[in-house]
Amino acid sequence: MDGPSMPRRHALCCGAAALSGMFSSLLHAAESAATARPLPPSVRDLVDATFDGLDATRLWDVHAHLLGTGDAGSGCSVHPHLDSWWHPLEALRKRVILHGAGVSQRSRQVDLDYVARLALLAADFPAGAQWMLFAFDHAHDDQGRAALGRTTFHVPDAWAAHVAQRHDDRFVWVASIHPYRDDALPRLRQALGAGALAVKWLPSAMNIDLRDPRCVPFYELLAARRVPLIVHAGEEKAVPGAQRDELGNPLLVRAALRHGVRVIVAHCASLGQALDLDQRMPRERPAFDLFARLMDEREWQGHLLGDVSALFLANRDPRVGAPCSRATTGTRACCTDRTTRCRAWPRWCGSRRWCAPACSMKPTSPHWRRCATTTRCCSTSRSSAAPAGAARACRARSSTPVIRSSAPATARPVPRRDTEG
């Protein structure tokens, strides 16, 4: 053993210990918060009011992950670095995820405890609401071989199907099959025959280029069976995997759309930057802006959708969560000018239930002056704050369906939507 390696190891150990101490209070708080407690009556009343008038059988959460270590024979696995303090950030990643999921780091049955926690959370929702649980395939190299060293975690199709079958009143399942594998099509047929309702890909972590010719037979079968493809787009922070961030570009989903596949873009590509490949000299732009461009392209109407999971996290641009933007309703942006994007939740005007959103547009736009005058809400009447046209634009809501999607339990009540998928 050479001399420099020991000081380096010592430094790593010290760093791991420091990180462990730094985050110990955070992890303890997460574990405490995850402990099952009955909701206080006032909170229970608020939750009940949120779902009042909604048909619970039409409430579907299209983005729910499974996770496990294989300790119950599930076949799940995590990268060895997540269990090694020689890689303190990766070990910390696992601890934070488990604590956030309400599973003790000392658990000897992570597989089962994770599912039990999911079932417990689902039980607080009205009967009939369901969750689509994701399997998660290994990363593969360009030759189609499983790349275990670049796989952050793995959840087999069989485990997702088993969990859904055991809790069929709450859970359905989503397959995950890498299109580069030699047996991709037989596995897809098998999964669909076993009841999978969709397929999940995370291109940057799994090393999937949506433009690769090997994806075409996969697309054709999905389109023929009318099975949606759920694709993560935008930056990925939780699952580094193959670390091919360029494959998370939202514009690449056109490859699947051209073959008639219904595509659901996870998180509406609401995080990070991506190259604008439509330009002769591509420059980076917010991934969400590229997703919004796709939503404005008429040829994808009825086939391109976005799920709203994680849109309300603090690391998202506030305009992404604007209630009348296409990101959350699947329709055109609420402001009348196409260059306009709402930047924040509107302020409600007492009992009048209308407002004018804060908007951003280029000063050269003919609507710029008007938009600049509609950044505050009225106090007594419509005419005191903004033109009636601006108020109507913000009041407008669309009935365009969002495929099997439901708002988070903590969100304000939303209008009923058609969720036919």
Steps between C-alpha positions, in 0.01 A plus 500: 500500500657830396542794733255755357206259503470491880469880548245503220299223664526678833367816341212312343410337830511835678288652227246222530485544875456873464221457247333243720502738795393797289191324373410292805244750623348526153467123472354474849241761409413314181460174689276666758287662232461168321361325808135414448267724698128565460421832337369771733126561451553841337747353250275201437213737420723692256604180324139385475397838358779477243349185351137597547308460176778310322451148368775319690519225239635764258783606730821341375854583609710421193840540667576279801834327550573167662834442672661207675825327587401142421486399867155343454578319175359779285792506260544872569849637544691823559851591392763382754621857543171585670598264782862613531624792707804503272251683277339727758275700267355182347450343842330817615278492191366159602445605860307812402283307253417228751423744778287708269312181409442419867729196498759458775862474393528207743209312344570139405208496260529817296306347211193431713521810719509726194185340357327511837570871526362562151184307585459694823523834319257384232247401765446870584355561154139429401423144397560455129810721464793310352876526452711385208810334649819510293734216430850623408734317264879497515708745306639337185801580287482581130532129415191413705681341796386570853732757660471414870775744594295787354165396648400702806210271586303221337137389545399195294172488312408188696519684834289791379241256365502306828445811713217618276334159517524490881346850528277503195254742662767774498789411272554419133843461346725644230766294326854618434684331212816632340450511121863405426474155658481203265176381660333842519195416286428158660528659844266782397240251374536302822456811714191613311355153530559516876304823532756781468318823414800702379878496456744720693834625370753734659729557199786685671537236772429195283696612191204508260519719191140536385625545141679164491361273224476216753214692664282491188358145541435588863309815399297311242384242752414767756299692242321189378401407857418863592738482797653830620871557544598699809831677433699711742622820333708786634773477760517195726647540848376201702613218268835576332541155342666526158523880536398567140328832569479587131254211453251676726432767239119537466525552124615139458153367585397595146664173392234303691217736409570460127418130537165571660601429861319687774779656708473633854794727585581455867506822705426697181878522454491767770862488616828592337619610157513326163631585155249653262555251219257684274754779450786495249736587785345328805513688827388390841150601606281400794380147433150607596494755216585225251223283644256792469601536134411136439165552664426778251569277200163395363613165361555363853162596641342203673835320515727726707426560867691593814465373854505756781707305752764714676380822335438656840848439643704804597765431234250560216458833323179655645355556153499123443231459763271778375150348516389621157817406312507208265735314730220419742190496281631360175377806309629828359662745742246724673627836378380608158841571347695184410824650626348540846559259783343530844766518768315445827180385661235772463379688804134436563280807551298410803173342392524615137713199402680672218832669453751616245826303508846645514640452152827542321529593132731695279452880519462500121180298525181704433354349816792590723357819648171335583673203656712730712182648646356164604756391753285563804157379599198718553383599846137588429409465133635376172535841345734624771783268407497366147313499173211256490666317211802417715273377777310280256825358365609397847157370601484271202545131567511218250341156501786343303573172684808435706558128478419327826650769717403630840618800698712437810311469828648827621385700199199729495176356357499490123215486251392157394671386182434225253773242565415249234818328393 
